[in-house]
Amino acid sequence: EPLLCEIGRHPKRDLLLPVHRTKEGLTFNGWHGSGDVTCLAGANAFAFVTQGEEAAPIGTPVPVFPLPGELSW
């Protein structure tokens, strides 16, 4: 599914990030580590973002892992 916002990548490792999934795509409100309960509370899926030097731009398709109980489109 496409990203609706730019997401920074890590240069040496892939990321699994909490995102909010809509019919249009994925939004990301930032992530401040495992204690970021606010970010997790607003998430309904996780997105797999591959490593890289540049940010993943808007429109980049990424694999999505919906959380249990969420609708799939």
N, C-alpha and C positions, 0 to 999 in steps of 0.2 A: 504494500500500500504506500502511497506517496506521503512524504513529509510536507506539512503545511507551514513549517518554519525551519530555519537553518539549525542544525545541531553540530556542535563541536565534536570532533573525533579525537581519540587518543592516538598518538603516533605509533605506539607499540602493542596495543591490545584492542580487541573487539569489545564493544559495550552492549549490555542488555539494560535498556533504560525504560522506566515506567512512563507511559504515554497515555493520552486520552484519544480514543479511536472514535471517529465520526464517519458518516457516509462519504464525506469529502476526502478524508485522509487522517493523518496523525498530528496531534499537537503535543508540544513538550514545554513544560514550565520550568525547566531547570532541575538539577539534582544535586543535593549537597551531602550525599553519603547515606549510609544505612539508617541514620537517625532522622532522616527527612520524612517524617510521618505525613506532613501536609501534601507533599508531592505524591506519595503512595496512595493517600486517601482519594485524590482526584484522578487516579489512573484506572483504566479498565483493560489495559493490555501492556505487554512489554514489546519493545522494538529492538531488533538486533542490528546494530550499527557497526560496520566493519572499521577496522583501524585505518588511519590515514593521516597525512600531514595537513590536509585542507579540511574545512568544515563540510559536512554533507549539506548541499544546498536544497532549497525548497524544490519539491517535485521528485526528489530522490526516492526510488522505490526501495523499501526495506521489508524483510520478513517480520511478521507480527505474530505474537503469541497471546491470544485473548485470555483474560482471567475467567475462571469458572463463573457461570451465571450470566455472562454477557451475550448479547445477541450477535450473531455473525451475519454479514451481508453477503 
